[in-house]
């Protein structure tokens, strides 16, 4: 037999207050995800520049796109390939020393690009037709990425 409680177990805010808090928190979370996407697109463009110039920010460099693949958790990772102005897909390993470590360093940032901020990176990217190892592959337009606002 179940006894009726004599008092509430704990107090809760009013329903409208909770609804407003949920709306506000979700909007803030979405705004933060979009900003993170913009910032990480800019950082990805800077990372490609750094790889190609040995971190000399004043040196000229030739890169229009960088290739990324979608990992199992939906985040992006740099594959080690890019496109210079000539349009030919090029391996970083063919043009810089220690490319594996350089791409590894780039992948410190690219995984922050994922489904939560797809609305940021997908419009400045092209889906590539090949699916290496069953993964979706994209290339990000680096000039468009670099032009995104940091705020």
C-alpha positions as CSV (number, residue, x, y, z in Angstrom):
1,X,0.0,0.0,0.0
2,X,1.3,3.4,-1.0
3,X,1.1,6.3,1.4
4,X,0.4,9.8,0.1
5,X,3.3,12.2,0.7
6,X,2.7,15.0,3.1
7,X,5.1,17.5,1.5
8,X,7.0,18.1,-1.7
9,X,10.4,16.3,-1.7
10,X,12.1,19.4,-3.1
11,X,11.1,22.8,-4.5
12,X,11.4,23.7,-8.2
13,X,11.2,26.9,-10.1
14,X,8.0,27.8,-11.9
15,X,7.5,26.2,-15.3
16,X,7.8,29.4,-17.4
17,X,11.1,30.2,-15.5
18,X,12.5,26.8,-16.4
19,X,11.3,27.1,-20.0
20,X,13.1,30.5,-20.4
21,X,16.2,29.0,-18.8
22,X,16.2,26.1,-21.2
23,X,15.7,28.4,-24.2
24,X,18.5,30.8,-23.0
25,X,20.9,27.9,-22.3
26,X,20.3,26.3,-25.7
27,X,20.8,29.5,-27.6
28,X,24.0,30.2,-25.7
29,X,25.2,26.7,-26.4
30,X,24.4,27.0,-30.1
31,X,26.1,30.4,-30.3
32,X,29.2,29.0,-28.6
33,X,29.4,26.1,-31.0
34,X,29.1,28.4,-34.0
35,X,31.8,30.7,-32.6
36,X,34.1,27.7,-31.9
37,X,33.5,26.6,-35.5
38,X,34.5,30.0,-36.9
39,X,37.6,30.2,-34.6
40,X,38.8,26.7,-35.5
41,X,38.3,27.3,-39.2
42,X,40.6,30.4,-38.9
43,X,43.0,28.4,-36.8
44,X,43.0,25.6,-39.5
45,X,43.9,28.1,-42.2
46,X,46.7,29.5,-39.9
47,X,48.0,26.0,-39.3
48,X,48.2,25.3,-43.0
49,X,50.1,28.6,-43.4
50,X,52.4,27.6,-40.6
51,X,53.2,24.2,-42.0
52,X,54.0,25.7,-45.4
53,X,56.1,28.6,-44.1
54,X,57.8,27.0,-41.1
55,X,55.8,29.4,-39.0
56,X,57.1,32.5,-40.8
57,X,53.9,34.6,-40.8
58,X,55.3,37.0,-43.4
59,X,56.5,34.4,-45.9
60,X,54.5,33.8,-49.0
61,X,52.7,30.5,-49.3
62,X,50.5,28.7,-51.8
63,X,47.4,27.0,-50.5
64,X,43.8,27.2,-51.4
65,X,42.2,24.1,-49.8
66,X,43.0,21.6,-47.1
67,X,41.6,18.1,-47.0
68,X,39.8,16.8,-43.9
69,X,38.1,13.5,-43.2
70,X,35.2,12.8,-40.9
71,X,36.2,10.5,-38.0
72,X,33.9,8.0,-36.3
73,X,32.7,10.6,-33.7
74,X,31.8,13.1,-36.4
75,X,34.8,15.4,-35.9
76,X,37.2,16.4,-38.7
77,X,40.8,15.6,-39.0
78,X,43.4,16.8,-41.5
79,X,44.6,14.0,-43.8
80,X,47.9,15.5,-44.8
81,X,46.8,16.8,-48.2
82,X,46.1,20.3,-49.6
83,X,45.6,22.0,-52.9
84,X,47.8,24.9,-54.0
85,X,46.6,27.5,-56.6
86,X,47.7,25.2,-59.4
87,X,44.8,22.9,-58.3
88,X,46.8,19.7,-58.0
89,X,46.2,17.7,-54.8
90,X,49.5,17.8,-52.9
91,X,50.8,15.9,-49.9
92,X,52.4,18.1,-47.2
93,X,55.1,15.4,-47.1
94,X,56.1,16.3,-50.6
95,X,56.9,19.9,-49.8
96,X,57.9,20.1,-46.1
97,X,60.1,18.2,-43.7
98,X,58.5,16.5,-40.8
99,X,55.1,16.7,-42.4
100,X,53.7,13.9,-40.2
101,X,54.3,15.9,-37.0
102,X,53.1,19.1,-38.6
103,X,49.8,17.4,-39.6
104,X,49.6,15.9,-36.1
105,X,49.9,19.4,-34.7
106,X,47.2,20.6,-37.1
107,X,44.9,17.9,-35.8
108,X,45.1,19.4,-32.3
109,X,42.6,21.9,-33.7
110,X,40.6,20.3,-36.5
111,X,38.6,17.9,-34.3
112,X,36.8,20.9,-32.9
113,X,35.1,21.1,-36.3
114,X,32.3,18.6,-36.0
115,X,28.5,18.2,-36.4
116,X,27.9,20.9,-33.7
117,X,29.3,23.6,-36.0
118,X,28.7,22.0,-39.4
119,X,26.7,25.2,-40.3
120,X,30.1,27.1,-40.2
121,X,32.5,24.8,-42.0
122,X,30.3,23.0,-44.5
123,X,29.4,26.1,-46.6
124,X,33.1,26.9,-47.1
125,X,33.9,23.3,-48.0
126,X,33.4,20.9,-50.9
127,X,32.5,17.2,-50.4
128,X,35.0,15.0,-52.2
129,X,33.7,12.0,-54.1
130,X,36.1,9.5,-52.7
131,X,35.6,7.9,-49.3
132,X,38.9,6.7,-48.0
133,X,38.6,3.9,-45.5
134,X,34.8,4.5,-45.6
135,X,35.1,8.0,-44.3
136,X,33.5,11.1,-45.8
137,X,36.2,13.5,-47.1
138,X,35.9,17.2,-47.5
139,X,38.2,20.1,-48.5
140,X,38.0,23.4,-46.7
141,X,38.5,26.7,-48.7
142,X,41.3,28.3,-46.7
143,X,40.7,31.9,-47.8
144,X,37.1,31.6,-46.8
145,X,38.1,30.0,-43.5
146,X,40.6,32.8,-42.8
147,X,38.0,35.4,-43.5
148,X,35.5,34.2,-40.9
149,X,35.1,36.5,-37.9
150,X,36.6,35.4,-34.6
151,X,33.8,37.0,-32.6
